[in-house]
Amino acid sequence: MSRPTVHDVARVANVSLSTVDRVLNGRDGVRAATQERVRAAMKQLGYERDLMAANLSRKRIYKIRFVIPDGPNSFMRNLAAELETQARIALRDRTEISVSLVPPFDGRALGAELRRTRETEADGVVMVATESAEVRQAVSELRAAGIQVVTLISDLSASARGHFVGIDNVSAGRTAAGLLGRFCAGRPGRIAIVAGSMLVRDHVERRLGFEQVMHSEFPELKLLPPIESGDEAARVDRLLTDQLREHPDIIGIYSLGGGNRGLRDALDRAGADPRPMVVVHELTDQSRVALQDGMFDAVLQQDIRKEVTSALVIIRNLIEAMPIDAETGRIHTEIFLRDNLP
């Protein structure tokens, strides 16, 4: 069976080819009811527009700006490296990627950078969000200016963003609790939680999922208040060292953010026997080595490459007012132990 064409869409919607073209390209002059009729015909026929062919025909270039946290966080540096790679590949699809770095967990700085983006020719923005009123307002201003916004890795609640790409962070936290609770089975004691900041939604949601399962399924394990380290290894080391000294009955540690080199340093310094069981996020050089030598017990991983490529597909579809497959931005959480490292 041949693929449906714009002629088929025009016939089923009972409109002209020029009307279909206006709807596809988001141009004015088409009544809302007619737009809905065209979109319904596209859905009925299973029509999928070839964006790249359309862009070649009209010499369209997408300009996409990624705004991500700066600093030493290994996961974010891996994200920056992946963006460099994807920027070269995306040129083939007539997409220009630029990257802005902002201080981590700084809503004011992120909001200011988003406002600066309004002064550029960007068609869309993909950002790692920090929860703040300044960021929500900046997103609203971008959308009012016709610039699409996608959140990546960490979402932004109650905002005008168009889509989120990332793992289900509540589920990831619940998974971490299930692992750590079983690792610590039969050993009464406390659980330490190391977070980057409660100003980012991914960390808040991971903590929520983790605490839900711990309280309901492992009530014998007592949770300590989370350490907020700013994802800085030296700060993780210092704060966790203090907590291990204050609570020698810590038998498990859940690190839901970055700075895991500092976690390893604190464990080396404490020298507890038996050592606490440890579950962390993101398979970096540091966490890989710690898994291999038995200092960490499990790592929860998200696929950075899939996140970036999914974000690019979604932002282009938003720009073109095209339907988005709900599965496109859904990233699965992977579990790595020493025995199944890739």
C-alpha positions as CSV (number, residue, x, y, z in Angstrom):
1,M,0.0,0.0,0.0
2,S,1.4,3.4,-0.9
3,R,1.8,6.1,1.7
4,P,-0.9,8.7,1.9
5,T,-0.1,12.1,0.4
6,V,-1.2,15.7,0.9
7,H,-3.7,15.1,-2.0
8,D,-5.3,12.3,0.0
9,V,-5.5,14.6,3.1
10,A,-7.1,17.4,1.0
11,R,-9.7,15.0,-0.4
12,V,-10.7,13.4,2.9
13,A,-10.8,16.8,4.7
14,N,-12.7,18.3,1.7
15,V,-10.3,21.3,1.5
16,S,-7.8,22.7,-1.1
17,L,-4.1,21.7,-1.3
18,S,-3.2,25.2,-0.3
19,T,-5.3,24.9,2.9
20,V,-3.5,21.7,3.8
21,D,-0.2,23.4,3.2
22,R,-1.1,26.3,5.5
23,V,-2.0,23.9,8.3
24,L,1.2,21.8,7.8
25,N,3.3,24.9,8.0
26,G,1.5,26.7,10.7
27,R,0.5,29.7,8.6
28,D,-2.4,32.0,9.3
29,G,-5.6,32.2,7.3
30,V,-7.2,28.9,8.2
31,R,-10.2,28.7,10.6
32,A,-9.7,26.6,13.8
33,A,-12.5,24.2,12.7
34,T,-10.9,23.7,9.3
35,Q,-7.5,23.0,11.0
36,E,-9.1,20.4,13.1
37,R,-10.7,18.8,10.0
38,V,-7.3,18.6,8.3
39,R,-5.6,17.1,11.3
40,A,-8.4,14.6,11.7
41,A,-7.9,13.5,8.1
42,M,-4.1,13.2,8.7
43,K,-4.8,10.9,11.6
44,Q,-7.4,8.9,9.8
45,L,-5.1,8.3,6.9
46,G,-2.0,7.8,9.0
47,Y,-0.3,10.6,7.1
48,E,3.2,11.3,8.3
49,R,5.0,14.3,6.9
50,D,8.6,14.0,5.7
51,L,10.0,17.0,7.5
52,M,13.4,16.7,6.1
53,A,12.1,16.7,2.5
54,A,9.9,19.6,3.2
55,N,12.8,21.5,4.8
56,L,15.0,20.8,1.8
57,S,12.4,22.1,-0.6
58,R,12.0,25.4,1.3
59,K,15.6,25.6,2.6
60,R,14.4,25.6,6.2
61,I,17.0,25.3,9.0
62,Y,16.0,24.5,12.5
63,K,17.9,26.5,15.2
64,I,17.8,24.7,18.5
65,R,19.4,25.9,21.7
66,F,20.3,23.5,24.6
67,V,20.6,25.1,28.0
68,I,22.4,22.7,30.5
69,P,24.1,23.0,33.8
70,D,27.8,23.9,34.0
71,G,30.2,22.5,36.5
72,P,32.1,19.2,37.3
73,N,29.1,16.9,37.3
74,S,30.2,13.9,35.2
75,F,26.7,13.1,33.9
76,M,26.3,16.7,32.7
77,R,29.7,16.7,31.1
78,N,28.8,13.5,29.3
79,L,25.6,15.3,28.2
80,A,27.7,18.2,26.8
81,A,29.9,15.7,24.9
82,E,26.9,14.0,23.4
83,L,25.5,17.4,22.3
84,E,28.8,18.1,20.5
85,T,28.4,14.8,18.6
86,Q,24.8,15.3,17.8
87,A,25.5,18.9,16.6
88,R,27.6,17.5,13.8
89,I,25.1,14.8,12.9
90,A,22.1,17.2,13.1
91,L,23.6,19.4,10.4
92,R,22.7,16.7,7.9
93,D,19.0,17.2,8.9
94,R,19.3,21.0,8.5
95,T,19.4,21.5,12.3
96,E,21.8,23.8,14.0
97,I,22.5,23.1,17.7
98,S,24.0,25.6,20.1
99,V,24.7,25.0,23.8
100,S,24.6,27.5,26.7
101,L,26.0,26.6,30.1
102,V,24.4,28.0,33.3
103,P,25.3,27.5,37.0
104,P,23.7,24.3,38.4
105,F,20.5,24.7,40.5
106,D,20.4,28.4,39.9
107,G,16.9,29.3,38.8
108,R,17.6,33.0,38.4
109,A,20.6,32.4,36.1
110,L,18.6,29.8,34.0
111,G,15.7,32.3,33.7
112,A,18.1,35.0,32.5
113,E,19.6,32.7,29.9
114,L,16.2,31.7,28.6
115,R,15.3,35.4,28.2
116,R,18.5,36.0,26.3
117,T,17.4,33.3,23.9
118,R,14.5,35.4,22.9
119,E,16.9,37.8,21.4
120,T,18.4,35.1,19.1
121,E,16.8,33.4,16.1
122,A,16.2,30.2,17.9
123,D,13.2,28.1,16.9
124,G,13.3,26.0,20.1
125,V,14.9,25.5,23.4
126,V,15.7,22.3,25.2
127,M,16.7,22.8,28.8
128,V,17.6,20.9,32.0
129,A,15.1,22.7,34.3
130,T,15.4,24.1,37.8
131,E,12.2,24.7,39.7
132,S,11.7,28.4,40.1
133,A,9.2,31.2,39.4
134,E,11.8,32.9,37.2
135,V,12.2,29.9,35.0
136,R,8.4,29.4,34.6
137,Q,8.0,33.0,33.7
138,A,10.8,32.9,31.2
139,V,9.3,29.8,29.6
140,S,6.0,31.5,29.3
141,E,7.7,34.5,27.6
142,L,9.5,32.1,25.1
143,R,6.2,30.5,24.2
144,A,4.5,33.9,23.7
145,A,7.3,34.7,21.3
146,G,6.7,31.6,19.3
147,I,9.7,29.6,20.6
148,Q,9.0,26.0,21.6
149,V,10.4,24.6,24.9
150,V,11.2,21.0,25.8
151,T,12.5,20.0,29.2
152,L,15.3,17.4,29.4
153,I,16.2,15.0,32.3
154,S,14.5,17.3,34.9
155,D,11.0,18.7,34.3
156,L,9.4,21.9,35.2
157,S,6.0,21.7,37.0
158,A,3.0,23.9,36.1
159,S,4.8,25.5,33.1
160,A,4.1,26.2,29.5
161,R,6.8,23.8,28.2
162,G,5.7,21.6,25.4
163,H,7.1,18.3,26.4
164,F,9.4,16.4,28.8
165,V,12.1,13.9,27.8
166,G,13.6,11.7,30.5
167,I,13.1,8.8,32.8
168,D,10.2,8.4,35.2
169,N,12.1,9.7,38.3
170,V,9.5,8.6,40.8
171,S,9.8,5.1,39.4
172,A,13.6,5.3,39.5
173,G,13.5,6.3,43.2
174,R,11.2,3.4,43.9
175,T,13.5,1.1,42.0
176,A,16.5,2.3,44.1
177,A,14.6,1.6,47.3
178,G,13.7,-1.9,46.2
179,L,17.3,-2.7,45.4
180,L,18.8,-1.1,48.6
181,G,16.1,-2.5,50.8
182,R,16.9,-6.0,49.6
183,F,20.6,-5.5,49.8
184,C,20.2,-4.5,53.4
185,A,17.8,-7.2,54.4
186,G,18.2,-8.5,57.9
187,R,20.5,-5.7,59.0
188,P,18.8,-3.0,61.2
189,G,20.2,0.5,60.8
190,R,19.9,3.8,59.0
191,I,19.9,4.9,55.3
192,A,21.7,8.0,54.2
193,I,20.4,9.9,51.2
194,V,22.7,12.2,49.1
195,A,21.0,14.7,46.8
196,G,22.2,17.5,44.6
197,S,19.4,19.9,45.3
198,M,15.7,19.8,46.2
199,L,15.3,22.7,43.6
200,V,15.3,20.3,40.7
201,R,12.3,18.1,40.0
202,D,14.2,14.9,39.1
203,H,15.9,14.9,42.6
204,V,12.6,15.7,44.4
205,E,10.8,12.9,42.5
206,R,13.5,10.3,43.1
207,R,13.4,11.1,46.8
208,L,9.6,10.8,46.8
209,G,9.6,7.4,45.1
210,F,12.5,6.2,47.3
211,E,10.8,7.2,50.6
212,Q,7.4,5.7,49.5
213,V,8.9,2.2,49.1
214,M,11.2,2.4,52.1
215,H,8.4,3.4,54.4
216,S,5.9,0.8,53.1
217,E,8.2,-2.2,52.5
218,F,11.3,-1.7,54.7
219,P,10.0,0.1,57.8
220,E,12.9,-1.3,59.9
221,L,15.3,0.9,58.0
222,K,15.4,4.4,59.3
223,L,15.9,7.2,56.7
224,L,18.1,10.2,57.5
225,P,17.4,13.7,56.2
226,P,18.9,14.1,52.7
227,I,22.3,15.7,52.3
228,E,22.2,18.5,49.7
229,S,25.6,18.6,48.1
230,G,25.1,20.7,44.9
231,D,26.5,17.6,43.1
232,E,30.0,18.7,44.2
233,A,32.3,15.8,45.0
234,A,34.2,17.6,47.8
235,R,31.0,18.6,49.5
236,V,29.6,15.1,49.3
237,D,32.8,13.8,50.8
238,R,32.6,16.3,53.7
239,L,28.9,16.1,54.5
240,L,28.7,12.3,54.2
241,T,31.9,11.8,56.3
242,D,30.3,13.9,59.0
243,Q,27.1,11.8,58.8
244,L,28.9,8.5,58.9
245,R,30.8,9.6,62.0
246,E,27.5,10.8,63.7
247,H,25.6,7.6,62.7
248,P,27.9,4.6,62.7
249,D,24.8,2.4,62.1
250,I,24.4,3.6,58.5
251,I,24.0,0.4,56.5
252,G,22.9,1.9,53.2
253,I,23.4,4.9,51.0
254,Y,21.2,6.2,48.1
255,S,22.9,8.9,46.0
256,L,20.2,10.4,43.7
257,G,22.4,13.0,42.2
258,G,26.0,13.6,41.2
259,G,29.3,14.0,43.1
260,N,29.8,10.2,43.5
261,R,33.6,10.5,43.6
262,G,33.1,12.2,46.9
263,L,30.9,9.4,48.1
264,R,33.6,6.9,47.3
265,D,36.2,9.1,49.1
266,A,33.9,9.2,52.2
267,L,33.5,5.4,52.2
268,D,37.2,4.9,51.9
269,R,37.9,7.2,54.8
270,A,35.2,5.6,57.0
271,G,36.6,2.1,56.4
272,A,33.4,0.5,57.9
273,D,33.2,-3.3,58.0
274,P,30.8,-4.3,56.8
275,R,30.6,-1.3,54.5
276,P,27.2,0.3,53.7
277,M,25.4,-0.9,50.6
278,V,25.3,1.7,47.9
279,V,22.9,2.6,45.0
280,V,23.7,5.6,42.8
281,H,22.6,7.1,39.5
282,E,24.4,7.4,36.2
283,L,27.1,5.1,34.9
284,T,30.2,7.5,34.8
285,D,33.9,6.6,34.9
286,Q,33.8,6.9,38.7
287,S,30.7,4.8,39.3
288,R,31.9,2.2,36.8
289,V,35.2,1.7,38.7
290,A,33.3,1.7,42.1
291,L,31.0,-1.0,40.8
292,Q,33.9,-3.1,39.5
293,D,35.8,-3.0,42.8
294,G,32.7,-3.6,44.9
295,M,32.3,-0.2,46.6
296,F,29.0,0.5,44.8
297,D,26.3,-2.2,44.5
298,A,24.0,-0.9,41.7
299,V,23.9,2.0,39.3
300,L,20.7,3.3,37.7
301,Q,21.3,4.6,34.2
302,Q,19.5,6.7,31.6
303,D,20.4,6.7,28.0
304,I,21.8,10.2,27.2
305,R,22.0,9.6,23.5
306,K,18.4,8.6,23.2
307,E,17.4,11.5,25.4
308,V,19.1,14.0,23.1
309,T,17.9,12.4,19.8
310,S,14.3,12.2,21.2
311,A,14.4,15.8,22.3
312,L,15.4,16.8,18.8
313,V,12.6,14.9,17.2
314,I,10.1,16.3,19.6
315,I,11.2,19.9,19.4
316,R,11.1,19.8,15.6
317,N,7.6,18.3,15.7
318,L,6.5,21.0,18.1
319,I,7.9,23.7,15.8
320,E,6.0,22.1,12.8
321,A,2.8,21.6,14.9
322,M,2.9,17.9,14.2
323,P,1.7,15.1,16.4
324,I,4.1,13.6,18.9
325,D,4.3,9.9,19.7
326,A,4.0,9.6,23.5
327,E,6.7,7.0,23.5
328,T,9.3,9.2,21.9
329,G,10.3,11.1,25.0
330,R,10.0,8.1,27.4
331,I,13.4,6.9,28.5
332,H,13.7,3.6,30.4
333,T,15.8,3.2,33.6
334,E,18.5,0.6,33.3
335,I,20.0,-1.2,36.2
336,F,23.7,-2.1,36.2
337,L,25.5,-4.4,38.6
338,R,29.1,-5.4,38.5
339,D,28.1,-8.5,36.6
340,N,26.3,-6.9,33.7
341,L,28.4,-3.8,33.0
342,P,28.4,-2.9,29.3
